[in-house]
Amino acid sequence: MSDKKIVALQSALYSAADALRAKMDANDYKDYLLGIIFYKYLSDQELYLIADLKEKPNISLKQAQELFESEPNLYKQVKSKLGYSIVSEDTFTNMINKIAQENFKISDLEMAIHKISNDNQQLAGLFQDVRLDSPRLGPTAIKRAATIAQVLQTLAPLEIVKTKGDTLGDAYEYLIGQFASEVGKKSGEFYTPQKISELLTKLALIDQDPDKKLSVYDPAMGSGSLLLNFKKYFAAPEKVAYYGQEINISTFNLAKMNMILHGVSYEQQHLHNGDTLEKDWPPQNFNAVVMNPPYSLKWSADNEYLKDPRFKQFGVLAPKSKADYAFLLHGFYHLKDNGTLAIVLPTGVLFRQAAEGKIRKQLLEMGAIDAVIELPVNLFYNTTIPTVVLVLKKKKQNRDVMFIDASREFQKEKKQNYLREKDIQHILTTYRKHENIDGYAHLASFDEIKDNGFNLNLHRYVDTFETQEDINLSDLAGELKEVDQQINAKQTELVGLLKKYHSKDAKTMKGLNDIIEELERELK
């Protein structure tokens, strides 16, 4: 599919929300639109399979629907091949037929998605946020039906199954990104911008063997966008096993839909709805762990966690007010010996003391911290605070740390900053080489870090001071004299203008004359 067609698909999918935008904010209508697109995908995929089963691959969805209605038992063959099935009266195409015949009721779609969730274990709960009884869609069932019918009709002509590669998945990802931009601060709950996801993924893939199976884990997966980058950038995506955990059930369901729409098989998906810090999951280690957890989240820090194998070797816990190191240690614990952890955190983790300082010191003594990469500010929709990528490894041959100051290389667009492809490549090339670059990167020895009190503040290691050209004092004096002359000329002009003004009010004239006298004194 050409770039123009991809953009057209993205635009068409996004415009389907027009019927909802005036009724609710983006954080709500994203659930409706993303859920209905997913419903259409499942339904269309089934109808195309039915056409193939009957050796009529070139028929339309409408014709496939008619075929299905004439042989309703075909859904049994569908389930054996797709892992799910939808009965003929519940398909997206049948809903469009009802709208055309003016007998569509909101309860028709409500019952259909309810049955899909109940009858197919893999799809259980995925439509729970498509609340078709919500008064936000309209005050009556008829009004709600009209609103949803408009969304369905906008989506109906779009081909979302027979697209090449990850076109649909990427379009879905585009929608999630657009909603994140609109939602603003709440977007941190479900979305990591694509370029940051790309950077974390490529950092974690360095030194991984494409001929072997790859297990990846995101303990705060949101919509799954970070995990899905491994499908895009690992040479053998069919060998990837995806593990992810998410505490928010709505976001967890969004991640499952995102995986399916990207063509990730059910066998490759291992997703869990739960609290990552409260209870450890899963009971295994990974080649790559990537994470963009909520920054400085409050957590219990209960002393019982000192017995938890994720934290106990460090003897202290991340403070209650900031769970940053709790997330980091969770990810580090789940690394295989040859694995890599790439995590985004606020820059405070580099220098804060007390318990965090003790954890940081131990990680450095172990040689676990491999790189510190400072990012530009304002890359995220939900925060403008400075952030840093930490790269950790279990088995390093030395205790050196690579410091990279990537904070000044970005593109600014409106209110948001963005990493460009060349910025990412500069970071990756520098990280691979582990060489010094004046003003950008420094490979610090353990002794150097120890001398700095285990403080990882990047500017202690990378000199970003820019020398200025020598100033010619004679030229400067001449410029100052010229500026002074221009000021005097303007003041003389102003005095002349003020002398033209007169007032019958004695108090006003006295004030005006005082100003004129003061200006004339300055001119002498």
N, C-alpha and C positions, 0 to 999 in steps of 0.2 A: 504494500500500500504506500502511495506517495505521501510526502510530507503534507501536501495540500489536503489530501483526503483524511489524513490523521487529524489535522487541525480542524477540518470540517466536522469530523465525528465528535471531537472534544467540544467544539462549540455547540453542536446540536444537542449533545447530552446535557450540557450546562444550561442551555436555554429552556430545557424541559422543566426547570425549576421556576420559571417565570410565573406560573400559576400559583406558586407557593410563597414567593418572596414578599408579597404584600401582606401576607397573613401571619408570618412568624419569622424569627431571626434564623440566620444560617445554621446555627448549632442544632436547630430543630428540623429545618427542612432538608438538611443533608441526609438525615435518617430516612425520610420518605423517598427522596430521589435515588439514593444509593441502593435502598432496599428494592425499589420497583425495577431498577435497571437489572439487579441481580435476578429478580423474578422473571423478567423477560428473557434473560440469558438462559436460565434453566429450562424455561418453556420452549424457546426456539431451538435449543440444542436437542431436546427430546423430539420435536417435530421433524427436524432434519434427519435424525437417526431413524425415525419411522419411515421416512421417504427412502432412506438407504436400504432398510430392511425389506421394503417392498420393491426394491430395484427401480426406484423412480427418483434418482438423486437430483434431478434438475427441476422438480416441481416447486411451486411457491409454498410459503408457510400456510396460506389459506387453503391450498389444495391438500397439503399434508394434514391440516386440521380435519378436512372432510374425510380423508382416508382413515384417520384415527377414529372419527365418530362412527364410521362404518365397521371398524374392527376394534372396539374398545379394549379387548384383551391384549392388544399389542403392548400395553404398559408393562406387562410382566417381562417381556423380552427386553424392554427398555431398562428396567431396574437391574437386570442381570448384567447389562453392559455399562450403564452409567453409574450404578450404585444408588440411584434414586428414580422415582417416577412420579408423574403428575397425571391424574385422570383427565380425559378429554374435555370435560366441562369446566375444568379449572385452569386451562392454559391461558396465557396472555392473549393469544390470537382469538380465543373464544370470547374473552372480555371485550376485545375490539369489535367483534361481530355484534355483541349485545349493545354496545354504544351506538353502532350504526343503525340498529333496529329500534333504538330509543327505549330499550327495556333493561338497561344496565342499572343495577342497584349497588350501593356501597357494600351491602351485606354479601353480595356475590364474591367480591374480591376478598373481603374479610374472611369468609369461610374458606376460600381457596387457599390463601397463604397459611391459614391455621391448619388445614389438612396436610399441606406440603410439609410443614414443620413436624407434625405429629406422626406422619406416615414414613418419614425418612430420617433415620437416626443421625446421619451425617449433617442434616440441615436443621436439626432441633434448635429452636430458640432464635434462629437467625433473623426472623422477621418481627421480633417482639417490639421493636421500636417503630414499626410502621403502624402507628395507632390510628386506625381508620375511623374510630369512634370519637376522636378528639374534636371538640368544638372549634379548635383553631382552624380546621379545614372548612368550617361553615356551621351556622347555628342549627341546621336541620340535616337530616339524612339526604335529602334531595340536593341541598347546597354542597354537602360534602362529596356526593357522587359527581356533581358537576366539576368540582375542583380536581378530583382525581382523574376523571375522564379526560380532562384537558392534558394532564401529565401523560396518561397512557397514549393518547392520540399523537402527542408530540414525539414520543419514543417509537411508536408503531412502525414507521417506514425505515427506521435505522437498521442496518445490517450489523449485528454485534457478535454473531457466532462465526460466520465465514470470513474472518479477518486473519491476516497473516501474523504469525509469531505472537508477540505480546501486545498487539495493537489495542485490543480491548482492555487488557489489564493496565496498560500504560494510560489509556484514556480515563479509566477509573481512578488511577493514581493522580492524574491531572485534576479530576474533580475534587478529590480529597484535599489536594494542595490549594485549590481555589477556595474551598470552604474554610480551610485553616487560615487563609489570608483574611477572609471576611470575619471570622470568629475572633481573631486577635488573641487575647491572653488565654482563652480557653483552649486554643489549638494545641498547646503543649501536651494536652492529655492524649492526643491521638496522632500527631504528625511530626516527623523530623524532615526538614527540607531536603530535597533530593540530592543536592550537591554535598551536603554534610554526610548523608547516608552513603554516597559514593566514596567519599574520603575514608570513612570508617571501614567500609567493606574492603576497599583495596589495601588499606593498612593491614587488616586482619588476614588477607590472602597472601601477603608476601611470605615466601618460603613454603607455601602449601603445595603439595604434589597433586597436579590435576589428574593423574592416573589412579589416584586412590579416592575412596569415599570421603566425603567431607561432612562433618556434623557442625551445625551452627546454632547459636543460642542467643536470644535477646530476652533478658529477664524483665524488661519493661517495654514490650513490643508495640504498644499502641495499635495502629492500624496495620502493622506488619510491613510497612514500607522499607524499613531498614533491612529486615531479613530477606525481602524479595530482591534486594540488590545482588545477593549471592547467585541468584538464578541468572542475572544479567551479566555478571562479571567473572563467574567461575567457568573455566573452560568446559567442564562436564556437568552441566546443571542437573542431569538425570541422576547423578551420584550424591546430590545434596540432601541431607536430612535436616528439616527445619524444626527447631524447638523454640517455643515462645511462651511467655507468661504475661498476663495482663489482668490487673485488678478490677478494672471497670468492665462490666458485662457488655454494655453497648459497644464499647471499643473493641472488646474481645470478639464479638460477633462480626464487627466490621473487618477485623483481621482475617477471620475465616473466609468471608466473602471475597476479600482481596486475594487470598491465596488461590481460591477456586478459579476466579476470573483470570488469574495469571497462569492457569494450566498446571498448577502444582497438584500432583495426585494426592488422594487421601492417605496413601501409604507413606508419603514423604512428610505429611503434616503431623506435628506433635505439639498441639497448642493447649494451654491450660489457663483456666480462669481462677486466679488466686492472688494472694498477697505475697510477693516475692520475699520480703524481709521477715514476715511473720512465720512462714513455714517453708523450709527449703524444698525446692523442686527444680529439676528432676534429679533422681539419684544416679547421675552419671556425669562425665566430663566431656569437653568438646574441643574440636580443632580451633574453633573461632568463637569468641564471645564479643558481641557488640552491644552498645547500650547508650541511650540518651535518657537517663532517668530524670524524674522530677528533681529540680535543684533545691538543695537545703530543705528537704522535706522533714517534718517532725515525725519522730517514731518513738516507740516506748523505751528503747535502750534498757530493757529489763535485765537485771543481773543474771537471770537464767540464760541469757544469750552468751554469757561467758563460757558456758558448757557446750555451746553449739560449735561443731567442727569448723564452720566457716570463719568463726571469730576467735576461738579460744586460744590459738597459738600467739595472738597479739596481746593478750592480757588486759586489754581495754576495749571499750566500745565507742563507736562514733557517738557524739553528744546527741541528746534528745532533740535539740533544736536543729540539727543538721545531719541527715542520714547519708550524706554524700559518700563517706568512706564505708558505710554499711553496704551500699550498692556495689562499690568497687570491690570490696572483699568477697562479696557473694559471687561476683563474676570471676574473680581471680581463683577462688576455690574450685570453680567448675571448669578450669582449663586443664587440658591434657598437657603432658610434659612438653610437647612440641607445639602447643597452642599459643594463640595471641589474643589478648583482650584490648579492644579499642573503645574507650569510654569518653563521653563529653561531660565535663563538670564545670562549675564556676571556678574562677581562678583562685578563690580563697583556699582551696585544697592544697595549693602550692606552699602556703606559708603560715596558715593558722596553727597555733600551738596547742598546748594541753593534750588531750587524748589523740587528736588528729595528728599532732606533731610526733607523738610516740609511734603511731601506726606508720606514718610516712618514713620515719627513721628506720623502722624494722624492714619495711619493703625495700628501702635503699640498701641496707646492709645485706639483704638477701639477693640483691642484684635484680629485683623483680621489675623495677621501673626502667623501661628501655628508652622512652622518648616523652618529651613534653612539647606540645605544639600549641602555641597561642593563636587563637582564631580572631578574625575581625569582630568588632562589636556589631550588634543589631543584625545578626544573621537569622535569628529566630523570630517567629511571629508573636511569641508569648513573652519575650523578655529582651531587654537591651543590655543586660549585664555582661561583662567580659567573661568569655568561656575558654576552656582549654581542652585539648584532647590528650589523654594519657594513654600510652601504649605500654602494656605489661606482658611479661613472659615468665613462665615457670622455671625454665632451665636456660640461663644465660651463662656464657663463658667468662663474662667480666661484669663489673659493676658500673661501667660508664653509662652516662645518660646523654642522649641527643636532645639538644634544645633548638627549637625552630620558631622564629618569630614570624608567623604568617599573618600578623594582625594588620599589616598595611597593604596587603595585596587582595583587592576585591573590586567589585563593580557596584556602584551605588545607583539604585533605581527608585525614584520617589522616596518613600520612607524606609525602604528596606535595602540592606546590603546583601550581595550575592558572591559566592565563590565562583570564579570562572574556571573553565577546564584547565587553562594554563596555570592557574593558581594551585589547583590540586596536583597537577603534574610536577610543579616546582617542589611542593611539599614531599611528594612520594620519591622523587629523584634524590632529593637531599637526604631523606630518611634512609634510603637504601645505601647511599655512599658513606653515610656517617662521617662526613668531612666538614671542616669549618668553612664558613662563608661570611666574610666581613659584613656586619650589620644584619645578618639573617640567621645564621646557624652557628652553633658551637657544640663540640663534643667534649663534655666535662668529665673528668676523672672522678672516681669516688672520693679521693683525698680533697679535691677541689670543692666538692659538695659538702664534705665533712667540715672543711674550713669555713664554710658558709652556714654552719649550724644546721645542716640538712634542710635549709630553706631553698625551695625550688623556684622562687620568684625569677622568672625568665630573664629579667633585665639585670640580674646579678651575673649572668653568663653571656648574654648577647648584647654587645655594645651597639645601641641604636642611635647614639648621638651623631648628628650630622654636622660636620664642620662647615662653617660659613666662610665665604670669601673675605679676604682682608678688605677693610674699608679704607678708602683714601680720604684722610681727614680734610685735606685742602678742598677736594671736591664737595665734601659734606658741608664745609663752611660756606662755600659758594651757594649751594642749594638752600641752606638756611637763610642766607642773606636775601636770596631771591624770593623766598616764601614770605619773609618779613616785609619786603617791599610791597608784595601783593596784598598783604593784610592792611598795611598803611593806606594803600590806594582805596581799598574797600571802605575803611573807616572814614576817610576824607569824603568819599561819595555819600556815606550814610549821614555824616554831619550836615552836608549840603541839603539833603532831603529833609532832615529834621527841622532845619531852620525855615523851611517853607510852611510848616504847620503852625497854625494860630488857634487859640481858643479864648472865649470870653471868660472861662472859668480860671480864676487866678491860681488856684491850687494846681490845676492841670498844667498851666504854663510854667509854674515854678518847677514842677517835676521834670518837664521837658527840657527846660534850660539847664537844670542840674545834670541831666544826661549828656547834653551837648558839651558842657564845660568839662565833664570827666573824660569824654572822648577826645576833646582838643588837648587836654593835659597829656594824654597818652601819646598823641601825635608829635608833641614837642621833643 
